[in-house]
Amino acid sequence: MIYMRGIAAVLMLLGAAAQGYAAGVTIGVVAPQNGPLALLGAQIAAGAGFEIQQSGNTLVAVNETCEDNSGAAVADVLVAAKVQIAVGFLCSETLEGALPKLKDAHIPAITVSVRSRILMEDALKNGWPFFRMAPADGAEAAKINEVILNDWAADPIALIEDGTIHGRELTEAVRNTLEQNGLKPVFTDNYRPGQEQQIALVRRLKRAGATRVFVGGDRNDLAVIARDAKAENIPLSILGGDAMRAADQPLPLEPGVRAVALPEYAVLPEAAATAETLRAKGIEPEGYVLPSLAAALIAGQAAEAAAAAGKPLQETLLGATFQTPVGAVAFTGTRELSQNPYRLLEWRGNGFFPPGAPTQ
């Protein structure tokens, strides 16, 4: 968990600094400060706030309630504070109301969370200054297909899913792409989720000859499938999706199970130094901490570059690549990440790591 005492200390220091002087770029940080989303909001505030302080910029913290029709009031606060750019935005409800007013004030918004395809379509249609550091719709399936086509194309593949809307749609998207590339699974089916055992399922996979299995389901179901395959001496290479980023309980996941998921950035080499610095300040670099830090870094650098070049800030955001602790970040013409943020990861018993990377 994030160290709340450390976050409180950082935010108190930032608040005092913001009240005492205005320096550099003025950056809005929009995140929940109370309620059920307060912990996620604290992660956003801690990461962005740390970077803003380190860079000598000015923080304007704005509470995000995530309620319908709340965005216009958030935008009013940002405009009144004369921020040049704003980051955070945990909820689409905020952006829906805020973006029209932010457009009028020429204030770009960078979300670290919102994935809505419809919202981005509306933003592009209406010229709203919306940039996304969260993955776009379809990015998860695209990365899963890339992994399967690169690593499993010569092997007998099974696709199974748990019958939920997400599991079914994700698996169907994978199957469509594989078949378009001439790769037909040897087995496709759904299973009943939440069962204590899946022995019948793994035996059916064996009879079908499958050795590689993509599962559109949650972490505990994959843990049950992996355990039962091991108990039956059925060699299966198992791959899941982003739903694998969940608590390792009640049944621990077998080491070696893989997932296409957003990484815990703190375990990546490019984030090591920043993660160490954050921990020294009492901030655990988990969840949205490092992505929000990166968003604030991008915001500050883009605003400075735009001012130096006499260009609009949105133009600068679209025309540069930013080196951040979560990797190189660039935006496409449709304001999405140019690089798919999903990665192939492997469970090591104490976390997901890139295959071949050392366990921390």
N, C-alpha and C positions, 0 to 999 in steps of 0.2 A: 504493500500500500504506500501511497504518497505520505511523506512525513509532514503532517499538518502543522506541527510547531515550526518547522523550517519554512513552510509556505507563509505562515502568518508573519514571520519575521521579515521575509522578503517583501511581502505586500505592504507591511507597515513602512518599511524603508522607502519603497517606491511611492507610497502615498505622500510621505513627507517631502520627498524630492519633487513630486509633481506640484505640490502646493507652494514649494519654496521658489521655484524658478521654471522658466520655459526654455528648453534647450533643444537644439537639433531638430529632428523631425517629430511632429506630434502624431502619435499613433493611438488609435482607439483599440481597446481590447474588450470585446463583447463576449460575455460568458455568464452563466448562472452563478449567482453568489449565495443562493440559499435554495431550500427545497430539495426534492429528490435527485436533481442533477447537479447539486453543489459540488460533489467530489470531482466530477468531470470538469466543471467550471474552474475548480481550484487547480486542476492540471493545466488547463489553458492559461489561466492567470499566472501561474508559477513560471511556465516556460516562456511565454511572451514577455512577462514582466522582467524576468532575469535578463533576457537579451536587450530589452529596451534600456534597462539600467546600465548594462555593460557598454552599450554603444553611446551613452550620454544623450539619449533621446527622451522625449516626454511622453508619459503614459496618461491616457484618459480611460479609466475603467468604467464600463457601462454594464449594469445588471441586465441579464437576459432571462425573461420569465418563460419563454417558449410558449406563451399563450397565443391563441388566435388574435389577430389585430393588434399585436403588441409592437410590431416592427416600426411603425411610424414614429412612436415615441422614442425608440432607440435612436433612430436617425436624427430626430430633433436634438437630442443630447449631443450626438457626434458633430452635427453642424454647428451648434452653439459653441462647442469647445474648439471649433476650427481645426479639427483633426485633418490631416492630409490623406490618411489611409486608415483602414480599420481591419483587424484580424480577429479570428475566433469563430463566432457564429456557429453555435452547436446545433441550432434548430432551423428548419426551413420556414417555420411560422414567422421567425424574426425577419428573415431575408425578404419574404414576400411583401411585407409592408415597408421595409427599410429601403430597398433598392431604388424605387422611383425617386424618393427624396435624395438619396445619395447620388443618383445620376445628376440631378439638378445642381448639386453642390460639388460635383466632380470629385467625389470621394470613392475610390475603389474599395471593394470589400473582398477579403480573402477568407474563405471558409476552410476549416480543418476537418469538418465533419459531414456537411450536407452533401448527399449523393443524388438528389432528385434530378432525373433527366428532364422532367417537365419544367422545373424551375430554370434550368440552364437554357432550355429552348425559349422560354419567355424572356429571359435576360438577353439573349442574342437578338430576338425579334424586336425588343423595345430599347435596345442600346443601354441596358443596365450594366454598371461597372462591376460585374461579378466574376471572380476568379476562384478556381477550385483546387485545393490541395488534397482533398479527399478523392478516392477513386470514382470514376464515372460508372454508370450502369454498363454492364457488359465486360468490365475489366477483369473481374474474377474469372468468368468463363473463358475469356481470351487467354489468360495466363495458364489455366488448366489445359486448354487445348494445345498451347505451345509446349508444355511439359510432356503431355502424352505423345504428341507427334514427334518430338525430339528424342524421347527416351523409351517409349513403349511401342513404337510403330511395328516392330518385328515380333511382338509378343501377343498371345491371346488375352484380350481385354474384356472385362465385364464392367457394366455400368449399372449401379443399383441406387435407389433413392427411397426416402422415408415417407413419401406420399404427401408431405407438406407442400404448400405452394412454392416456397423458395427451393426446397430440395428437388421438386419435380421440374421447375423451370430451369434451374441451373443444369441439371443432368440432361434435359432435353436440348439445351443450347450446346452442350458439349457433344452430344450424339450427332446433332445436325452437322456441326463443323467437321467431326471425324468422318462422317459418311461422305461429305463433300470432298474430302481428301482421300477417298477410297479405302477408308479403314472402318470395317464393320465389326462391332463387338460380337463376341461369341455368346454373350449372355447379357440380357437386360431384364430388370424386374424391379419391383418395389418390395419393401418389407414393412412390417409393423414396428413402429418405433417404441422405445421405452421398455423393451423386453429384457428379462434377466438372462436369457441365453439365445443364441442364434445358430445353434449347431446344425439345424436343418438347412439353413441358408448356406453356411460354408460348405456343407456336403454337396449341395446343388451346384455351387461354384466349382467344386472339384470335378463333378461329373461332366460339367460343361467344358472342362479343360482350361478354365481361366487361371492365370497366374498373376495378373495385374488387375486390380479392382479400384475403380473410382466410386466413392460413396458420397452421394448427396444427402448428408444427414448430420446430426449433431455429434459432439465429441463422445458422449457416453455410449451411443450406439456403435461408433467406430471402435471404442475400447472393448465392447462386448464381442464384436465380430473378430477383432484381432486376437483376443484371448481365446475364443473358441477355435479359431483356425490353428493357433499354436497347440492347443490341447489335442486337436485331431490330427496333428502332424501334417497339416495342409499348408504348403508354402504359398502364401499370398503376399504380394507387395500391395500395400493399401495406401490410397491417396484420398484425402478429404479436402474441403474448402475452408473458407475463412471462419466457419462456425467452429472450427477446431480451437480457436482462441477462446477457451472457456476454462473453468475450474477443473482441475485434474481429479475429479471425484464424481460419484462415489467409487467408481472403478478406475484405477490408474491406467493410463494409456501405455501400451507396449512400446518400448524403445524401438526406433526404426520406422514407426508410422510417419508418413509424410503429409504435409498440408500445403496447399497454395493459399497463402494468407498474407495479411499485412504483418510485417515483422515487429518484434519489440526492438525498436531502433537502438536501444542502449547496448545490445549485444553485437552490433555491427562495428567493424573496424573504424569506419569514418566517424562514428559517434563516440568512440572510446574516451577521448580527451574531454569532450564536453560533458559526458556522463560523469566522469570523475570529478569535474569541477562542480557540477550540480550537487553531487552527493556530499562534497565538502561543505556545501551551504545548507545541508539538511534537506535537500529536495531529491526524492527518488525519481529518476528519469523514466517514468512509466507512462503508458497510455498516451494522452495528448501533450505531454510535457515537451518532448523533443519536436514533434511537428509544429506546435505553437511557437516554440523558440525559432524554428526555421522560418515560419510565416512572418514573425516580427523582424527577423534578419532581412528577409526579402523586402519587406515593407520599407525598412529604413534605407537599405541600399538603393532601391528603386527610386524613392523620393529624392535622395541626394543626387543620383545620376540625372533624374529628370530636371532638377533645378539647375544643375551644372550645364546641361545641354540645352536648356530652354525648351524642353519638349513636354508634352502632356504625360502625366504619370502613367496612364493606361498604356500609352505607346511604349514607354520604357519597360513596363512589366511584360509586354508581349515580345520585346526585342532582345531579351538578355537571358543568359543562363546564370543561375545563382548557385554558388557552392555553399552547401549547408550541412549540418550534422546528420541530416537524413538523406544525404546524397545530392547530386546535381539536380536542380529544379529549373525547368523551363515550361512556359505555357504555350499551348497551340493557339491558332487563330480563333478557336472556339472556346478559349479560356480554360481548357482542361490541361492536366499534366501531360507533357510530351512523352514521359516514360511511365509505363505501367508500374504502379507502386507494389503490386502483389509480387511475392517471391516464393520460390520453392523452399520449404523449410522441413526440418526433420526433428522429431521428438527424441530428446536424449535422456529423459527421465527427470530433468529439472528445468526444461524449457525447450522451445523450438529454436533451432539454429540452422543457418545455411548448411547444406550438405558439404562436408569436408572442412568446415570451420571448427576451430577448437571450442570445446565446451568451457564455459566460464564457471 
